[in-house]
């Protein structure tokens, strides 16, 4: 295998990209690796151990009034403080909470929770030709240079971040995912979106199924109507729901 790798390296050195190669092709060439040089990753770079990993994309969803924002604020505060979250170890880092709806209700929830993290209370769109992805990236990059690396970005809610796009359209959801991928790649932060379940709660989050297939993890909230208790389940790609 090492002989094959050496031959590959020699070929790359001997035959550099032609001068007329397009910039995009050069960028893709720069992302090309020889698999024989790979080493396995045996430990996860976790944000919340066993639940969320650094630099990934996840979603918290459930019916209305199940406490999605409360849970997200608690998660954000745990990451900002580096304290355990539901008994799980947490890697400390700065948090940017994008509150795209809720108004004064969000402020009251933060005060009640004793929250202390950066919040962005403005309209932000992550779809379409005028998406706010680039300026949104600059906010944690600037604040991170002053106050430390950002580990978590919360988008509350996904519906507001869609702008005029249709969450049931595959192309629009693909556009949203593409912008979320750009956001997390540029900042290194885990991005979690807050969303609502559909009319049939058992079928998962509202909108096109392409959204779910792009996620690294889901946290589902439900409310016991009889007792008023909240329950959270974690789901990951290919992993059955596990109550906790």
N, C-alpha and C positions, 0 to 999 in steps of 0.2 A: 504493500500500500504506500509506503514511504517513497518507493521508486516512482510510482505513478504520480505522487504529489510533486516530487522533484521535477519530473518531466513536464508537468502542468506549469510549474513556476518558470521553468526555462522557456516554455512556449509563450507565456505572458510577457516575459522580458524581451524575447526575440521579436515578437510581433505585437508591438503596442498598437492602440487604437489608431485608425487612419485619421488624418487631420480633418476630413470632412464628416466624421461621425457626428451625428446630431447630439445636442447637449443631453437630451433625455436618455438616449442610448448610452452615453458615457456614464450617466448617473446609475442606470440599471446595471451596467457592467461593473461599476464600483460596488454594487450590492450583491455581486455574484461570488460565491465561495465554493471551494473544493470540499465536498462532504467528508473526504478522507482525513481532513484536518480537524473535524469537530471533536469536542470533548463533551461528555454528558453533564447536564445540570442536575445534580442530585439533591440540591436544596432549593426550596422556593424562596424567592425574594418577597416575603410577605409584607402586607400592610396590616391586615388583621389575620393572625395565624390560623390557617385552616379555613378561612372564609374569603378573604380578598387578597390579591397579590398586587404589588406595585406595578404601575404603568398599564393596568388592564382596564376593561370596560365592564361595568355591571349596572344593575337596575334594582331599585326598590319599588315594588308596586303592590297594589291592593285596592279594594273598594274605597269609596269616599269615607272619611271620618274613622279610619282605622289607625291613624297616628303615623302616617308615612313621614311627614315633616319632623315630628317629634323624634322619631327613630333616626332620621338623617342628621338632625342637630346633635343627638347623643353620640352618633358615630363620629361626626366632625369634631366634637369636643374631646372625644377619646383620642383621636389622632393628633390633635393639636397639643394635648397634654401628655401623650404617650402613656396613657393609663389603659389597663385591660378593658376589653369590651365584651360583656357577657362571659367573662372568665377567659377570654382569648387574649394572648399577647399581642400588643400593638406596637408598630414601629412609628416613632414620633416624627412629625413633619408639619409644615404649615398647611392651612386649609383655606380654600377660597370657596365660599358658599354663594352660588348665583341664585338669588331669590327672585324669580321672574313673575311670581304672583304672591298674593297673601297680604301685601301692604302692611298695615300696622299689626295685623295678627302675627306676622313673622317676627316683628320686633318684640312683641309681648312674649312669644314663645322663647326667644333667645334670652330675654331678661329672666323669665321664670326658670330656665335651665341653667342660668349662670354661665352662659356661653361666652367664649372669648376667642374668636377667630375672625378672619377677614370675610366680609360680606360684600357682595355686589348686588345692589338693588336697582336694576335698570333692565329695559327690554333688550334681550340678546337673541339673535336668530342664528341657527346653525344649519340652515338650508338656503338654497338659491344662490344666484350670482352675487348677491349683496350680503352674503353670510358674514357674521361678525367674528369668524374664527381667528383671523390674523390679529385684530386688535385685542381679542380676548386672550390670546397667547401672550401678548405683551404685558398684560396686567400682572400675572404671577411671575413672569420673568423679571419685571422691574421690582416688584415687592420682594421677590426672592433674593435679589441682589442686596437688599437692605436688611431683610429680616430672616433669611434662611430659606432653604429649598421647600417648595410646595409638594406635598405628598398626595393631596386629595383635592379634587374639584367636584363639587356637587352642582348638578343642573336640576333645578326645581321650578317648573316641571318640564318634562319632555314635550308635552303638548304646546307649551308656550315657546319653547325653543324651535318648534317646527315652523313658526311664522305662518305664512299663507300656504305652506305645503300640506299635503294630505298624508296622514299617518297610515292610511290603508293602501297607499300606492307604493309598490316595490321600488320604483325609481326615486321617490322622495325619501323613503327610509334609507336607501343606499346612500343618498346624498348626506343625510344626517350622520350615518355611521362613518362615512368618509371624513367628515369634519371632526367628529369625536376622535377618530384615529389620529388625525393631524394634531389635535389639541393635546392628546396624551403623549404622542411621540415627541412633540416640541417641548413639553414641560416635564416629562417623566412622571407625571402625576397619575394616580388612579382616577378615572372619571366615573362617577355614579349618577345615573339619571333617575329622577323620581317620576313615576308614571301611575296610571290608573288601570285597573283590570277592566275587561270588557263586561258586557251584560251577563255572559256565562263565565262566572269566576273560575270554574274548573278548566276553562280553555286558555287561561293565562292572561297576559297583559293585552291591552287594547292595541289594535293596529296590525300591520302586515307581519307575517311570520318571519320575514327576513330579519326583523329586529332581534328576535330571540336567538336566532342562529348565530348572530354576531357577538353575543354576550359571553363573557367568561364566567359570570355568576349572576344569579337572581336571588333576591331576598323578598319573599312573599309575606304580606301581612294579612291577617284575618281577625275578625272579632267574634267572640262567643256572645251571641245575642242574649243568652240566658244570664250569664254571669258578668258580661261586660269586659271580660278579660281579652287581652290581645295575644295573638300567637304569631310567631315568625318562623318561617321555613326557609332553609337555604337550598337553592338548586343550582347545579352547575351542568355544563354540557355533558350529557351522557350519564349523569348521576341522579338517582331518584331523589325526590324531596325527602328531607330529614327534619323532623320537628325538633325544635330546641327551645 
